[in-house]
Amino acid sequence: MKFLALVFLLSTAFIQGQTWQHTNIDNNTSGQRFDDVFFLNDNTGWAANGFFAAVYKTIDGGATWEEQLTEADLGGAFYFRNIEFLNENIGFLGTLNSLFLKTTDGGDNWETVTNITPNPLAICGLDAVNDTTIYGCGAFFGPAFVIKSTDAGVNWVYTDMSDYATALVEILFMDELVGYAGGQNNNGACLLKTEDGGTTWTEIYNSNIQGEYVWKLQALEANPNIIFGAVSSVAPHLGKLIKSNDSGTTWQSFDAPETNIQAVGFITEDIGWMGGHTTGFYETTNGGQTWTDTGVGNNLNRIFIVNSNLAYGCGTSIYEYTDGSLSIDTTEVEMIPVLNISIVENPIKEVLELNIAFESSDNVVIEIYDIQGRFIEQLTREIIFFKQTKNYQFKVDNLSAGSYFMNVHSNTGRKTLKFLKL
């Protein structure tokens, strides 16, 4: 017993000696979110910047990064959402602009995937099961679908998921048959499970708050029956950490550090982190009951656990969880706003008028919630094809007098503005 206690204390001390640190990527000056980071092993990994649409590769655990692809190489404006590799050569890059890319040489060259019918409007989640099988899903703005390839991306099957969800943003498979897909439906943030490779699905969790999403998922490396999820919410609600100890049969829910929570990652059942659009790494040592701000990171979207001693995260930089010193400038960079929204007149009488300055092509969803955060209506969902400032005018004479939240969801995030209806 004394020996086991000593091992536990030494293990805990080692974990506590580790910290989140910046890696040397893009000199950390872009001020835009890296939407995804993926590692094959301790050394080889890739990162995708969203708004600036760039792919980077490292072969030394993040000490150095090589830029492999930019939107200029593709001849257009794109938003890179996620990146996933089957092995050192074959990988896939999802965008929010009806473009899905594949590489067969480790990212040096990319080609468009053209044999998915219908062509997905956006790929929001990717998960490789092995060298040949990969799943994907989308989109945060709808429609909900799952794609699957069992021959390393040569052929694909598209499954319409509208019977289960209105939007999907994350997919996670334990093996070729058992997997989970997270997103939202008309009731709230939803999580679906399949045990037959995606042929049939069952809802195993719903937050029952409209407008919320199950945004990211993680299975604990030491015990895959333990599953964590990040639930992104709407004002005035906080987001949530959801946790299952039995492969999704039952769930616990804990308040997260912010409303638009997105990233989640745990190295033990108790020790883990969350973050989102307005936060860096918040740490818990008691399974999500309480959180402490580490002071590291900004605008987090994913935490990628390599093993119990090594993890990476992505936000305005790529971060490594390490006990060493990376000797990198740790000054946090504020995200450069790419979606400026203004309500023309507030309070309002019959028309809600606003201007949105889009800095690039985009996808936008505008919704109204009451002061308690209950969904009222969707005002618009549209695709923005080029940089522009657009004026919107919505008749809202059906609203009773009082305060409301307008929620604007785009490729770069969610923003909430409060208005008063007279």
Steps between C-alpha positions, in 0.01 A plus 500: 500500500787738588663419166179579307461826690860595415443422131186715504680792666790483255260482204302796630815703558614428143166607355499817710849583369367517147359821352340629182749690284502662156666318213686694234235525229439801274683708762160515674418832331203419277243567770269244343398162629670178407182295472660158523813312600569130439795278595580151372759443771719698739682680218293517182199728485305753297312820582235689302442873534137589434454854370848525347450151348846351545634152581821446699698183571748411773727195526666600828208528739422863425852639538483610134216520250497501119221676310361254244184657358327839485179620340712677238609154382132418447418824319220616729388599849441207735460417866690188611308321778672168571785271406544123548753242378472124457877457490808706415387541140120498472309786658188709461419869542145623558385853421183704552483587129378184319861386454642173633868423439719190510876451502694181429849639565484629856354839411743615232226486237120503530217403265124558516277213607230494233325164544262576789134536403367746592810713543515612866451873562753478782700241692495582872631173646738222389614186680727225366445154647796328334705508177193454281186616685411863563178679594399864457200717584350847462396766509459745790251696287333187357417271339596209724685217327766233551751385239700177513781338305635150560766510226716795607283758326469338158123461540254670734150441634287803594229454766226760550466549878204740495283245683730536801654847491484842338879544518805285578844632591696211653545128438691245707532125436632235739539245220350438155153443647455696824499877477346829608387814317439830678305808399151634554136434418178689565512408869859600579856371493483135398732203498435196282647149518532223242605140554482389137739735323249779446212301351274584796532761775349557844487826696676446834516859629310827458552823695141611431613861448441609141800658332760291684745264328703200606817651353795271582534143630779298659532142623747453784808316376529280810129410498303560176174442688555843655390767253517878536308757297503879473157664469504847344209709625324834446476804728429520785576128554844359570630221282535152649739214547311173456653173614401135471665211682308233309547569128212747488227314687486761778639854519617753757498873423718777647512875431783595264714816529319695225191506279662420165705210634645277232829323583521210745783262591574276801814299583342326801143464616547808719768715333408686184438829323235695315503825302313698240469822305569728796728280712825311507565179694281461807616206710308264726647247740165370626328386184341832408350602832722809516728678251818709528628739232855398400561836333620323185326498164224690323203413276534122540326252272662159553714319756669195349621239749794296370548309826474563874820707495469682168225715352459783251241775474406754235380859528684816401807276513580131523572400860682201648447348844854423610735496800778654293567859399425582137669843527225666296356849548189435707330835440137428423362647178150643499282364223457746213123551453383383160129548563401853603131527589305809593131557573400820320244615757451363849235499657292397200131520415400276209822434303829356620760655270865403511817519295753218480843555348615168353875494433478193278259234379305363793200310631265684733205408719308774683262404780300668778484379860308644792671641807497154664683354201199321349495470122234709324575491128765477229511820297728379222752237394705588195828458320718809453706467184734800522624779723226756560306702753142382496191673637225288654148611592273258682141569602464414866162652578394154618728537805357625826664801663815406691866402469631237258825347379596489133744215437718510186687179416763506224807306393714692748275467802186614678416850617205611710353850506224612734215722379188653645165470321263789583 
